[in-house]
């Protein structure tokens, strides 16, 4: 059986054995110190006498030849990147069994599903949880907003305006299911209230000051209450009392943001400049990262 360790580690071990032998230590003592068999020490000694240090070099083990060639692996990478729907599947999630079917169909090679994971990792892939994205999202409009509107927001911020990103969320009073340790084959259970409708609504804003570039978080929680126009208006008034000077408010076109009370208030406060995020693009709002962390 091949000893454990990389070729460099094996070579250092053999050189260490020769160094100990040159100090007139017996073979059995050298073998005990290095944790190897006596026959290995004698074999290294003969190799060193015959070829010197070159005889102690460790040769990398060739192992079993791969089932897929380098060119076939590149084709597999392109197929995986193209997505399952391009391969004829109805959903956009790759599974090991689907990869096995693709390999068998394209390359006439049979892989076991348990071995496909190592193949995919060797090709630069890893199992990941996809981020949900609305089908109504217009990527062209999002790119246009990033190219045209966002530079304008940053220009106004450099002129001395506070930048405020605002958003709302809801927290259901249900325990978060996480992984735990349990005996194999005995899945643990967690008692929960399946009909509980209790929730806590939250409205938060990230405020970036124009001079010191300080980041401030403003957060208000409403237990057992949905956030609507009056709650948004109360939060805006709170921000207006603490934030001086011009303000750039960036938020989405939610119903509570377009409430008649909110629109009337922003119309009477000219120092508040409103910028709308494109529809179905919550990933552009940094407050979403805060909600993800809290949840």
PyMOL commands that set and color helices and strands:
alter all, ss='L'
color gray80, all
select helices_A, chain A and resi 7-22+27-34+38-56+70-82+85-87+96-107+113-122+139-158+229-242+256-258+260-267+282-284+287-294
alter helices_A, ss='H'
color red, helices_A
select strands_A, chain A and resi 162-172+199-208+215-223+247-251+272-276
alter strands_A, ss='S'
color yellow, strands_A
deselect
rebuild
show_as cartoon
